[in-house]
Amino acid sequence: MSDYDYELETNESSQINFDLKGLFFKIISFWPLILISVLIALGIAYYVNVRKQNVYRLESLISVENEQSPFFTTNTSISFNWGGVSGKVGKVVTEVNTRTHNELVVDSLEFYKQYLREGKYNLIDTYKNSPFEVKFDKNEYQLLGRLIEIQPIDDNYFQLFIDFGELKNVSCQNYASRDIKQVQLSKNVYKQKHAYGSSINLSFFSGTITKNSTANFVKDSKHYFRFLNFDAVVNQYKNAVRATPKSRDASSILRMVMIGNNKARIVDYLNATVEILAKTELERKNLYATNTIKFIDSSLAEVDALLKAGTNEMSDFRKRNKVFDVTDELAVASENLKELDQSKELEKSKLQYLNSLENYLLTQKDYTKIVAPTSVGINEANIIASVQSITLLAIERQKLEYTTQPGNVLFDDLDRRINAEKNVLLETITATKRTINLQLNAINSNIAKLESELRNLPEDQQEFLKIQRKLDVSIETYNVYQSKLSEAKIIKAANVSDITFIDKAKDIGGGKIGPNTSLNYIMASLLGFGIPILLVFVLYLLDNNIHNTGEVEKLSRIPILGLIGKFKHTNNLVVFEKPKSTVSESFRAIRSSLQFIYRQQQDSEVKGKTLMVTSSISGEGKTFCSINISTVYALSGKKTILLGLDLRKPKIFGDFNLDNDKGIVNYLIGEEPLENTIVSTHIENLDLISSGPIPPNPSELLMSKKLKDAIDKLRDSYDFIVLDTPPLGLVADALELSHYADATIYMIRFDYTKKGMLQLVNAKYKNGEVKNISFVLNFYKYKARYGYGYGYGYGYGYGSYGNAYHKNEKQSIWSKAKKLISGNKK
């Protein structure tokens, strides 16, 4: 093996290394695509930005406290205990986002009614800034979802316009019952003149439209109003308000935050939601007192009837009997009986309350309506505590129903706690009833003893005493109930909601948080750059073609003989027809390099030198190289012959305007002598032997001894024999022919030859099957997408020496700009 032959040491790690430089230049080469992508992304961002409405964020502050009324003292017989603050805060935070609460807020503000104005890009919400106001009857059905246009005529009249399109029926909703029904239309377009303030009664709309003195119609703009589905609006606002503690140190202070497109709507919704929260909380807080007041009112009605009957009876007695003086003995007896009767009535009231409470606990499920035990004088601590506990748990369960889905484990826990308290209370009631019955028996015994002592009195005195006792008991009972009623009303009136405003929501300017147009442009730029770069990156990873000399050097240790630039021409005779082109100079450089290879060979006695030109697959420029390297030798005065040995796919004859009727095949099969197959071309010193007719057994013919004899004869007659062979990667013919070659050119075409094809020639070179092989890189492009690394030393035409060969090529504006930047003005 000569010094030129290298042992192949394929660097596997170098094949795996990622070529960042190559990726960078490939990305740069796609700059038009990246620029277009960025411009499109920025255009989309602009389109989105100009159509987006402003977004505002407003807030309010509220306090959730456990306010203690001054009447809630140990001396107050009706007392309430509502639990700690922390539990309330959690309930308020949860309740703000419940459907029940938001239904109340939406209904109070009528947010299912929209006022709209036609803007440049979309409909603009004109809430509280509409030039007209719509008042409608909630008990009537109103048109859902369709725009109702108000067209002003003058100060007194307007035109109501609705385009129903092809619809035959429309949906309408009754906002009192929330029912929706279909209303049949009599015509597709409604257009009617109406007076401001006049009643409008249609099948799909009932109400009046009045002018708003604080706003005017915008010229050349359409104004509408529209009704929306109540449930859909509630669902939209259900999570609109976010309630969070202001800080750790002030956990009872909640920050109510809402984001939207219309500040007036945000202000009204925030304030309304707090007001309804406070109202609902106060109603629940007053529930205990309200139930007690109702109970006392009903009891007072009964006592009042007894009092009136007793008063009438006393009047009748006095009319029938003359007035007499009451003796001291009778007065003392009467006072004692009065006290005993009052005690008896009090114990009977307690017993009646306990029986009623016991029956209520056993038959009812809603324990929020239990009357306070102290309203009838029951001061048993265990009973009071149990009633309060059951009431609080029942209220807590009621609140939970607004915020939690049925079947939640929280309901089971509350029910267990309520049942446990109820069982304890029922046992306490039973024990207390026994005690009261014992007291009643003692009182009745004392009353019977006194009554027996008074039987000796005259009958009129006994009757007087009887009537007086009944009247005194009624008066005393009435006074007690009146006192309890006043006390309960005072407590209820003194109650305030535990939810109060600290800072109401208010539009004081500002509050705008969007749209973030800058962010949109930044994101658009990133996407505009990122998407094509990602695409290029994916293509780069999937690309298995060879693009530059650096990749060839990494994939193989076979030397690179030279490179050939891309050149558009009508045929393959570039060197002959365009001798001053850069491509022609490239072939001259290859010829010079081949001379170095030939000089290194030991057998210098051989006259004619053979050069085999092959490649991996068809289309890599093998025939192009064969013709032009032959032409270069011929033009230098060397007698050259081009031998077409690609018997399967012959090509070379066409560029010389010759036929393929007779060729090397005719010689190999014995039809013609070798001399008869040689054809002179129009290029001086260049002869040609084409392949001839396509044979059925090309491999066998190329392996015959006659081919060796032919090449030996040609060596004696010609200085250079160029063998145009089949692709090495497809058939075994080229491998057989390599034995006749003093030097072998293996063609690699940029952006076409696969990297994997080099593994085949690497293996054959390593095994010694091919020798004196070199790569020629074809289709070099100065403006290629991998625009670096092609100047392997033969890149003529781009330095001072190559300017004379650049006459047939036009430089692009980009090429001139790069030269100007680099300082090369030549």
ZITAZI-V306077 format. One record per pair of residues at least 24 apart in sequence whose C-alpha atoms are under 10 Angstrom apart, sorted by the first residue. I is the first residue (numbers start at 1). J is the second residue. Records with the same first field share a line. If there is no record, write none. Layout:
# ZITAZI-V306077
I: J / J
This chain:
# ZITAZI-V306077
1: 601 / 602 / 768 / 771 / 772
2: 597 / 600 / 601 / 602 / 771 / 772
3: 597 / 600 / 601
4: 559 / 596 / 597 / 600 / 601 / 771 / 772 / 773
5: 558 / 559 / 597 / 765 / 771 / 772 / 773 / 774
6: 557 / 558 / 559 / 765 / 766 / 771 / 772 / 773
7: 557 / 558 / 765 / 766 / 767 / 768
8: 556 / 557 / 558 / 762 / 763 / 764 / 765 / 766 / 767 / 768
9: 555 / 556 / 557 / 558 / 762 / 766
10: 553 / 554 / 555 / 556 / 557 / 558 / 759 / 762 / 763 / 766
11: 553 / 554 / 555 / 556 / 557
12: 554 / 555 / 556
13: 554 / 555
14: 551 / 553 / 554 / 555
15: 551 / 552 / 553 / 554 / 555 / 556 / 755
16: 554 / 555
17: 554
18: 541
19: 540 / 550 / 551
21: 786 / 788
22: 540 / 547 / 548 / 550 / 551 / 785 / 786 / 787 / 788 / 789
23: 533 / 536 / 537 / 540 / 541 / 785 / 786
24: 533 / 536 / 537 / 785 / 786
25: 784 / 785 / 786 / 787 / 788
26: 533 / 536 / 537 / 540 / 784 / 785 / 786 / 787
27: 532 / 533 / 534 / 535 / 536 / 537 / 540 / 785 / 786
28: 533 / 785 / 786 / 787
29: 536 / 783 / 784 / 785 / 786 / 787
30: 532 / 533 / 536 / 785
31: 529 / 532 / 533
33: 528 / 529 / 532 / 533
34: 528 / 529 / 530 / 531 / 532 / 533 / 536
35: 528 / 529 / 532
36: 528 / 529 / 532
37: 524 / 525 / 527 / 528 / 529 / 530 / 531 / 532
38: 524 / 525 / 526 / 527 / 528 / 529 / 530 / 531 / 532
39: 524 / 525 / 528 / 529
40: 524 / 525 / 528
41: 520 / 521 / 522 / 523 / 524 / 525 / 526 / 527 / 528 / 529
42: 520 / 521 / 522 / 523 / 524 / 525 / 526 / 527 / 528
43: 521 / 524
44: 520 / 521 / 524
45: 517 / 518 / 519 / 520 / 521 / 522 / 523 / 524 / 525
46: 517 / 520 / 521 / 524
47: 121
48: 515 / 517 / 520
49: 514 / 515 / 516 / 517 / 518 / 520 / 521
50: 120 / 121 / 515 / 517
51: 119 / 120 / 121 / 122 / 515
52: 121 / 122 / 261 / 514 / 515 / 516 / 517
53: 121 / 122 / 123 / 124 / 125 / 260 / 261 / 262 / 514 / 515
54: 260 / 261 / 262 / 263 / 512 / 513 / 514 / 515 / 516
55: 259 / 260 / 261 / 262 / 263 / 511 / 512 / 513 / 514 / 515 / 516
56: 258 / 259 / 260 / 261 / 262 / 263 / 266 / 510 / 511 / 512 / 513 / 514 / 515
57: 257 / 258 / 259 / 260 / 261 / 262 / 263 / 266 / 267 / 510 / 511 / 512 / 513 / 514
58: 256 / 257 / 258 / 259 / 260 / 263 / 266 / 267 / 270 / 505 / 506 / 507 / 508 / 510 / 511 / 512 / 513
59: 241 / 242 / 243 / 255 / 256 / 257 / 258 / 259 / 266 / 267 / 270 / 271 / 503 / 504 / 505 / 506 / 507 / 511
60: 243 / 254 / 255 / 256 / 257 / 258 / 267 / 270 / 271 / 274 / 501 / 502 / 503 / 504 / 505 / 506
61: 243 / 244 / 245 / 246 / 253 / 254 / 255 / 256 / 257 / 270 / 274 / 500 / 501 / 502 / 503 / 504 / 505
62: 243 / 245 / 246 / 252 / 253 / 254 / 255 / 256 / 274 / 498 / 499 / 500 / 501 / 502 / 503 / 504
63: 89 / 245 / 250 / 251 / 252 / 253 / 254 / 255 / 498 / 499 / 500 / 501 / 502 / 503
64: 88 / 89 / 90 / 92 / 251 / 252 / 253 / 254 / 278 / 497 / 498 / 499 / 500 / 501
65: 89 / 252 / 253 / 497 / 498 / 499 / 500
66: 252 / 497 / 498 / 499
67: 495 / 496 / 497 / 498 / 499
68: 494 / 495 / 496 / 498
69: 491 / 492 / 494 / 495 / 496
70: 491 / 494 / 495
71: 487 / 488 / 490 / 491 / 492 / 494 / 495
72: 491 / 494
76: 374 / 484 / 487 / 488 / 491
77: 372 / 373 / 374 / 375 / 376 / 377 / 378 / 379 / 484 / 487 / 488
78: 288 / 289 / 292 / 372 / 373 / 374 / 375 / 377 / 379 / 384 / 484 / 487 / 488 / 491
79: 288 / 289 / 372 / 373 / 374 / 384 / 388 / 488 / 491
80: 285 / 286 / 288 / 289 / 372 / 388 / 392 / 491
81: 285 / 385 / 388 / 389 / 391 / 392
82: 285 / 388 / 389 / 391 / 392 / 395
83: 392
85: 251 / 252 / 498
86: 251 / 252
87: 252 / 396
88: 252 / 281 / 498 / 499
89: 243 / 244 / 245 / 251 / 252 / 253 / 254 / 499
90: 243 / 244 / 245 / 252
91: 396 / 399 / 400 / 403
92: 243 / 254 / 274 / 277 / 278 / 281 / 399 / 499
93: 241 / 242 / 243 / 244 / 245 / 254 / 256
94: 242 / 243 / 399 / 400 / 402 / 403 / 404
95: 238 / 243 / 277 / 399 / 400 / 402 / 403 / 404
96: 238 / 239 / 240 / 241 / 242 / 243 / 256 / 273 / 274 / 276 / 277 / 403
97: 235 / 237 / 238 / 239 / 240 / 241 / 242 / 243 / 402 / 403
98: 234 / 235 / 237 / 238 / 239 / 402 / 403 / 404
99: 231 / 234 / 235 / 237 / 238 / 239 / 402 / 403
100: 234 / 238 / 401 / 402 / 403
101: 234 / 238 / 273 / 276 / 277 / 280 / 402 / 403
102: 233 / 234 / 235 / 236 / 237 / 238 / 239 / 240 / 241 / 269 / 272 / 273 / 276
103: 230 / 231 / 233 / 234 / 235 / 237 / 238
104: 234 / 272 / 273 / 276 / 277
105: 234 / 237 / 268 / 269 / 270 / 271 / 272 / 273 / 274 / 275 / 276 / 277
106: 230 / 231 / 233 / 234 / 237 / 238 / 269 / 272 / 273
107: 175 / 176 / 230 / 233 / 234
108: 269 / 272 / 273 / 276
109: 265 / 268 / 269 / 272
110: 175 / 227 / 230 / 233
111: 227 / 228 / 230 / 233 / 234 / 237 / 265 / 269
112: 144 / 175 / 226 / 227 / 228 / 229 / 230 / 231 / 232 / 233 / 234
113: 144 / 225 / 226 / 227 / 228 / 229 / 230 / 233
114: 147 / 224 / 225 / 226 / 227 / 228
115: 147 / 148 / 223 / 224 / 225 / 226 / 227
116: 147 / 148 / 149 / 222 / 223 / 224 / 225 / 226
117: 149 / 217 / 218 / 221 / 222 / 223 / 224 / 225
118: 218 / 220 / 221 / 222 / 223 / 224
119: 221 / 222 / 223
120: 221
123: 222 / 223 / 224
124: 223 / 224 / 261 / 262
125: 224 / 225 / 261 / 262 / 265
126: 215 / 223 / 224 / 225 / 262 / 264 / 265
127: 262 / 263 / 264 / 265
128: 212 / 214 / 215 / 262 / 264 / 265
129: 212 / 214 / 215 / 216 / 217 / 264
130: 211 / 212 / 213 / 214 / 215 / 216 / 217 / 218 / 223 / 224 / 225
131: 210 / 211 / 212 / 213 / 214 / 215 / 216 / 217 / 218 / 223
132: 196 / 209 / 210 / 211 / 212 / 213 / 214 / 215 / 216 / 217 / 223 / 224 / 225
133: 196 / 197 / 208 / 209 / 210 / 211 / 212 / 225
134: 197 / 206 / 207 / 208 / 209 / 210 / 211 / 212 / 225 / 226
135: 197 / 199 / 206 / 207 / 208 / 209 / 210
136: 199 / 200 / 201 / 205 / 206 / 207 / 208 / 209
137: 174 / 175 / 176 / 201 / 205 / 206 / 207 / 208
138: 173 / 174 / 175 / 176 / 177 / 178 / 206 / 207
139: 173 / 174 / 175 / 176 / 177 / 178 / 206
140: 172 / 173 / 174 / 175 / 176 / 177 / 201 / 202 / 203 / 204 / 205 / 206 / 207
141: 171 / 172 / 173 / 174 / 175 / 176 / 177 / 178 / 179 / 180 / 181 / 182 / 183 / 202 / 203 / 204 / 205 / 206
142: 171 / 172 / 173 / 174 / 175 / 180 / 181 / 183 / 202 / 203 / 204 / 205 / 206 / 207 / 226 / 227 / 228
143: 170 / 171 / 172 / 173 / 174 / 180 / 181 / 182 / 183 / 202 / 203 / 204 / 205 / 206 / 226 / 227 / 228 / 229
144: 170 / 171 / 172 / 173 / 180 / 204 / 205 / 226 / 227 / 228 / 229 / 230
145: 170 / 171 / 172 / 225 / 226 / 227 / 228 / 229
146: 170 / 171 / 224 / 225 / 226 / 227 / 228
147: 223 / 224 / 225 / 226 / 227
148: 190 / 205 / 223 / 224 / 225 / 226 / 227
149: 191 / 222 / 223 / 224 / 225 / 226
150: 193 / 209 / 217 / 222 / 223 / 224 / 225
151: 191 / 193 / 217 / 221 / 222 / 223 / 224
152: 193 / 194 / 196 / 217 / 222 / 223
153: 193 / 194 / 195
154: 195 / 196
155: 195 / 196 / 211
156: 194 / 195 / 196 / 197 / 210 / 211
157: 193 / 194 / 195 / 196 / 197 / 198 / 210 / 211
158: 192 / 193 / 194 / 195 / 196 / 209 / 210 / 211
159: 190 / 191 / 192 / 193 / 194 / 195 / 196
160: 190 / 191 / 192 / 193 / 194 / 209 / 224
161: 189 / 190 / 191 / 192 / 193 / 224
162: 188 / 189 / 190 / 191 / 192 / 224
163: 187 / 188 / 189 / 190 / 191
164: 188 / 189 / 190
165: 189
170: 204
171: 204 / 229
172: 203 / 204 / 205 / 227 / 228 / 229
173: 204 / 205 / 227 / 228 / 229 / 230
174: 229 / 230
175: 229 / 230
178: 229 / 230 / 231
179: 230
180: 229 / 230
237: 269
240: 266 / 269 / 270
241: 266 / 269 / 270 / 273
242: 270
252: 499
253: 499 / 500 / 501 / 502
254: 499 / 501 / 502
255: 502 / 503
256: 504 / 505
257: 505
258: 505
259: 511 / 512 / 513
260: 512 / 513 / 514
261: 512 / 514
263: 505 / 506 / 507 / 508 / 509 / 510 / 511 / 512
264: 505 / 506 / 507
266: 505 / 506 / 507
267: 504 / 505 / 506 / 507
268: 504 / 505 / 506
269: 505
270: 504 / 505 / 506
271: 501 / 503 / 504 / 505 / 506
272: 505
274: 499 / 500 / 501 / 504
275: 497 / 499 / 500 / 501
276: 499
277: 497 / 498 / 499 / 500
278: 496 / 497 / 498 / 499 / 500 / 501
279: 496 / 497 / 498 / 499
280: 497 / 499
281: 496 / 497 / 498 / 499
282: 492 / 495 / 496 / 497 / 498 / 499
283: 495 / 496 / 497
284: 368 / 395 / 398 / 399 / 497
285: 392 / 395 / 492 / 495 / 496 / 497 / 498
286: 491 / 492 / 493 / 495 / 496 / 497
287: 368 / 369 / 370 / 371 / 391 / 395 / 492
288: 368 / 369 / 370 / 371 / 372 / 388 / 391 / 392 / 488 / 492
289: 369 / 370 / 371 / 372 / 485 / 487 / 488 / 489 / 490 / 491 / 492 / 493 / 495
290: 369 / 371 / 488 / 489 / 492
291: 368 / 369 / 370 / 371 / 372 / 488
292: 369 / 370 / 371 / 372 / 373 / 374 / 375 / 376 / 484 / 485 / 488 / 489
293: 371 / 372 / 375 / 481 / 484 / 485 / 486 / 487 / 488 / 489 / 492
294: 371 / 485
295: 370 / 371 / 372 / 375 / 376 / 485
296: 371 / 375 / 376 / 481 / 482 / 483 / 484 / 485 / 488
297: 481 / 482 / 485
299: 349 / 376 / 477 / 478 / 481
300: 477 / 478 / 479 / 480 / 481 / 482 / 485
301: 478
302: 474 / 478
303: 473 / 474 / 475 / 476 / 477 / 478 / 479 / 481
304: 474 / 475 / 477 / 478
305: 474
306: 470 / 471 / 473 / 474 / 475 / 478
307: 470 / 471 / 472 / 473 / 474 / 475 / 476 / 477 / 478
308: 471 / 474 / 475
309: 470 / 471 / 474
310: 467 / 468 / 469 / 470 / 471 / 472 / 473 / 474 / 475
311: 467 / 468 / 470 / 471 / 472 / 474 / 475
312: 471
313: 464 / 467 / 468 / 470 / 471
314: 463 / 464 / 466 / 467 / 468 / 470 / 471
317: 460 / 463 / 464 / 467
318: 464
321: 460 / 464
322: 460
324: 460 / 461
325: 461
326: 461 / 464 / 465
327: 461
329: 454
330: 454 / 457 / 461 / 462 / 465
331: 465
333: 450 / 451 / 453 / 454 / 465
334: 450 / 451 / 454 / 462 / 464 / 465 / 466 / 468 / 469
335: 465 / 469 / 472
336: 446 / 447 / 450
337: 443 / 446 / 447 / 448 / 450 / 451 / 465 / 466 / 469 / 473
338: 447 / 465 / 466 / 468 / 469 / 470 / 471 / 472 / 473 / 476
339: 443 / 447 / 469 / 472 / 473
340: 440 / 442 / 443 / 444 / 446 / 447 / 450 / 469 / 473
341: 443 / 444 / 447 / 469 / 470 / 472 / 473 / 474
342: 443 / 469 / 470 / 472 / 473 / 474 / 475 / 476 / 477
343: 439 / 440 / 443 / 473
344: 436 / 439 / 440 / 441 / 442 / 443 / 444 / 447 / 473
345: 440 / 473 / 474 / 476 / 477
346: 376 / 377 / 378 / 436 / 440 / 473 / 477 / 480
347: 376 / 377 / 378 / 433 / 435 / 436 / 437 / 439 / 440 / 443
348: 376 / 436 / 437 / 440
349: 375 / 376 / 377 / 378 / 477
350: 374 / 375 / 376 / 377 / 378 / 432 / 433 / 436
351: 376 / 378 / 429 / 432 / 433 / 434 / 435 / 436 / 437 / 440
352: 376 / 433
353: 377 / 378 / 429
354: 378 / 383 / 426 / 428 / 429 / 430 / 432 / 433
355: 429 / 430 / 433
357: 387 / 425 / 426 / 429
358: 422 / 425 / 426 / 427 / 429 / 430
359: 426
361: 419 / 422 / 423 / 425 / 426
362: 422 / 426
365: 394
366: 391 / 394 / 395 / 397 / 398
367: 391 / 392 / 393 / 394 / 395 / 398 / 418 / 422
368: 392 / 393 / 394 / 395 / 396 / 397 / 398
369: 394 / 395
372: 488
374: 484
375: 480 / 481 / 483 / 484 / 485 / 487 / 488
376: 480 / 481 / 484
377: 480 / 484
378: 432
380: 428 / 429 / 432
382: 424 / 425 / 428 / 429
383: 424 / 425 / 426 / 427 / 428 / 429 / 432
384: 425
385: 421 / 425
386: 418 / 420 / 421 / 422 / 423 / 424 / 425 / 426 / 428
387: 421 / 422 / 425
388: 421
389: 417 / 418 / 421 / 422
390: 417 / 418 / 419 / 420 / 421 / 422 / 425
391: 418
392: 418
393: 417 / 418 / 421
394: 418
543: 751 / 754 / 755
544: 751 / 752 / 753 / 754 / 755 / 756
545: 749 / 750 / 751 / 752 / 753 / 754 / 755 / 756 / 757
546: 748 / 749 / 750 / 751 / 752 / 753 / 754 / 755 / 756 / 757 / 758 / 777
547: 748 / 749 / 750 / 751 / 752 / 753 / 754 / 755 / 777 / 779 / 780 / 781 / 784 / 785 / 786 / 787 / 788 / 789 / 790
548: 749 / 750 / 751 / 777 / 780 / 781 / 784 / 785 / 786 / 787 / 788 / 789 / 790 / 791
549: 750 / 777 / 780 / 788 / 789 / 790 / 791 / 792
550: 788 / 789 / 790 / 792
551: 755 / 789
552: 748 / 750 / 755 / 758 / 775 / 777
555: 755 / 756 / 758 / 759 / 762
556: 755 / 758 / 759 / 761 / 762 / 775
557: 762 / 765 / 774
558: 746 / 758 / 761 / 762 / 765 / 766 / 772 / 773 / 774 / 775
559: 772 / 773 / 774 / 775 / 776
560: 745 / 746 / 773 / 774 / 775 / 776 / 777 / 792
561: 589 / 590 / 591 / 592 / 593 / 594 / 745 / 746 / 773 / 774 / 775 / 776 / 777 / 792 / 793 / 794
562: 586 / 587 / 588 / 589 / 590 / 591 / 593 / 745 / 774 / 775 / 776 / 777 / 778 / 790 / 791 / 792 / 793 / 794 / 795
563: 587 / 589 / 590 / 747 / 748 / 749 / 775 / 776 / 777 / 778 / 779 / 780 / 790 / 791 / 792 / 793 / 794 / 795 / 796
564: 589 / 590 / 621 / 625 / 749 / 776 / 777 / 778 / 779 / 780 / 781 / 790 / 794 / 795 / 796
565: 777 / 778 / 779 / 780 / 781 / 782 / 790 / 795 / 796 / 797
566: 750 / 778 / 779 / 780 / 781 / 782
567: 779 / 780 / 781 / 808 / 809
568: 809
570: 655
571: 624 / 654 / 655 / 656
572: 621 / 623 / 624 / 625 / 626 / 627 / 628 / 652 / 654 / 655 / 656
573: 624 / 625 / 627 / 628 / 631 / 655 / 656 / 683
574: 624 / 627 / 628 / 631
575: 627 / 628 / 629 / 630 / 631 / 632 / 635
576: 627 / 628 / 631 / 632 / 634 / 635 / 683
578: 805 / 808
579: 632 / 635 / 805
580: 797 / 802 / 804 / 805 / 806 / 807 / 808
581: 796 / 797 / 802 / 804 / 805 / 806 / 807 / 808 / 809
582: 794 / 795 / 796 / 797 / 798 / 802 / 803 / 804 / 805 / 806 / 807 / 808 / 809
583: 628 / 778 / 779 / 780 / 795 / 796 / 797 / 805 / 806
584: 628 / 629 / 631 / 632 / 796 / 805
585: 632 / 794 / 795 / 796 / 797 / 802 / 805
586: 629 / 794 / 795 / 796 / 797
587: 625 / 628 / 629 / 630 / 631 / 632 / 633 / 776 / 794
588: 628 / 629 / 631 / 632 / 633 / 636 / 794
589: 632 / 793 / 794 / 795 / 796
590: 629 / 632 / 745 / 776 / 794
591: 629 / 630 / 632 / 633
594: 742 / 743 / 744 / 745 / 774
595: 743
597: 742 / 743 / 772 / 773 / 774
598: 742 / 743 / 772
601: 742 / 743 / 772
603: 742
606: 712 / 715 / 716 / 719
607: 712 / 714 / 715 / 716 / 717 / 718 / 719 / 720
608: 639 / 640 / 711 / 712 / 713 / 714 / 715 / 716 / 717 / 718 / 719 / 720 / 721 / 742
609: 640 / 711 / 714 / 715 / 716 / 718 / 719 / 720 / 721 / 722 / 740 / 741 / 742 / 743
610: 640 / 641 / 711 / 714 / 715 / 718 / 719 / 720 / 721 / 722 / 723 / 738 / 740 / 741 / 742 / 743 / 744
611: 642 / 720 / 721 / 722 / 723 / 724 / 738 / 740 / 741 / 742 / 743 / 744 / 745 / 772 / 773
612: 643 / 645 / 721 / 722 / 723 / 724 / 725 / 734 / 737 / 738 / 739 / 740 / 741 / 742 / 743 / 744 / 745 / 746 / 773
613: 722 / 723 / 724 / 725 / 726 / 727 / 728 / 734 / 738 / 741 / 743 / 744 / 745 / 746 / 747 / 773 / 774 / 775 / 776
614: 646 / 723 / 724 / 725 / 726 / 727 / 728 / 729 / 734 / 735 / 738 / 744 / 745 / 746 / 747 / 748 / 775
615: 725 / 726 / 727 / 728 / 729 / 730 / 734 / 745 / 746 / 747 / 748 / 749 / 753 / 757 / 758 / 761 / 775 / 776
616: 726 / 727 / 728 / 729 / 730 / 731 / 746 / 747 / 748 / 749 / 753 / 754 / 756 / 757 / 758 / 760 / 761
617: 726 / 727 / 728 / 729 / 730 / 731 / 747 / 748 / 752 / 753 / 754 / 757
618: 649 / 726 / 727 / 728 / 729 / 730 / 753
619: 727 / 747 / 748 / 749 / 752 / 753
620: 727 / 746 / 747 / 748 / 749 / 750 / 751 / 752 / 753 / 777 / 778 / 779
621: 746 / 747 / 748 / 749 / 776 / 777 / 778 / 779
622: 724 / 725 / 726 / 727 / 745 / 746 / 747 / 748 / 749 / 776 / 778
623: 650 / 651 / 652 / 723 / 724 / 725 / 726 / 747
624: 651 / 652 / 655 / 724 / 778
625: 722 / 724 / 745 / 747 / 776 / 778
626: 652 / 722 / 723 / 724 / 725 / 745
627: 652 / 653 / 655 / 656 / 686 / 688 / 722 / 723 / 724
629: 722
630: 685 / 686 / 687 / 688 / 720 / 721 / 722 / 723
631: 683 / 684 / 685 / 686 / 687
632: 686
633: 685 / 686 / 719 / 720 / 721 / 722
634: 683 / 684 / 685 / 686 / 687 / 719 / 720
635: 683 / 684 / 685 / 686
636: 684 / 685
637: 684 / 685 / 686 / 719
638: 684 / 685 / 686 / 718 / 719 / 720
639: 684 / 685 / 686 / 687 / 717 / 718 / 719 / 720 / 721
640: 684 / 685 / 686 / 687 / 688 / 714 / 715 / 717 / 718 / 719 / 720 / 721 / 722
641: 678 / 679 / 680 / 681 / 685 / 686 / 687 / 688 / 689 / 714 / 715 / 717 / 718 / 719 / 720 / 721 / 722 / 723
642: 678 / 679 / 686 / 687 / 688 / 689 / 690 / 720 / 721 / 722 / 723 / 724
643: 678 / 687 / 688 / 689 / 690 / 691 / 711 / 714 / 721 / 722 / 723 / 724 / 725
644: 688 / 689 / 690 / 691 / 692 / 722 / 723 / 724 / 725 / 726
645: 689 / 690 / 691 / 692 / 698 / 702 / 707 / 722 / 723 / 724 / 725 / 726 / 733 / 734 / 737
646: 690 / 691 / 692 / 694 / 698 / 702 / 723 / 724 / 725 / 726 / 727 / 733 / 734
647: 690 / 691 / 692 / 693 / 694 / 695 / 696 / 697 / 698 / 699 / 701 / 702 / 724 / 725 / 726 / 733
648: 691 / 693 / 694 / 695 / 696 / 697 / 698 / 699 / 725 / 726 / 731
649: 691 / 694 / 725 / 726
650: 690 / 691 / 692 / 693 / 694 / 724 / 725 / 726
651: 690 / 691 / 724
652: 688 / 689 / 690 / 691 / 724
653: 679 / 681 / 688 / 689 / 690 / 691 / 692
654: 690
656: 680 / 681 / 682 / 683 / 688
657: 681 / 682
658: 688 / 690
659: 690 / 692
660: 689 / 690 / 691 / 692 / 693 / 694
661: 690 / 691 / 692 / 693 / 694
662: 689 / 690 / 691 / 692 / 693
663: 688 / 689 / 690 / 691 / 692 / 693 / 694
664: 689 / 690 / 691 / 692 / 693 / 701 / 702 / 707 / 710
665: 689 / 690 / 691 / 692 / 693 / 694 / 695 / 698 / 701 / 702 / 707
666: 691 / 692 / 693 / 695
667: 691 / 692 / 701 / 706 / 707 / 710
668: 700 / 701 / 702 / 704 / 705 / 706 / 707 / 710
669: 695 / 701 / 704 / 706
670: 706
673: 710
674: 706 / 707 / 709 / 710 / 713 / 714
675: 710 / 713 / 714
685: 718 / 719
686: 718 / 720
687: 718 / 721
688: 721 / 722
689: 723
690: 724
691: 724
698: 733
699: 731 / 732 / 733 / 734 / 736
700: 733
701: 733
702: 733 / 734 / 736 / 737
703: 733 / 736 / 737
707: 737 / 740
708: 737 / 739 / 740
711: 740 / 741
712: 740
728: 757 / 760 / 761
729: 757 / 758 / 759 / 760 / 761
734: 770
735: 764 / 769 / 770
736: 769 / 770
737: 770
738: 769 / 770 / 771 / 772 / 773
739: 769 / 770 / 771
741: 770 / 771 / 772 / 773
742: 771 / 772 / 773
743: 770 / 771 / 772 / 773 / 774
744: 770 / 771 / 772 / 773 / 774 / 775 / 776
745: 772 / 773 / 774 / 775 / 776 / 777
746: 773 / 774 / 775 / 776 / 777
747: 774 / 775 / 776 / 777 / 778
748: 775 / 776 / 777 / 778 / 779
749: 776 / 777 / 778 / 779 / 780
750: 777 / 778 / 779 / 780 / 781 / 784 / 786
751: 778 / 779 / 780 / 784 / 785 / 786
752: 778 / 779
753: 778
782: 815
783: 812 / 814 / 815
798: 826
799: 824 / 826
800: 826
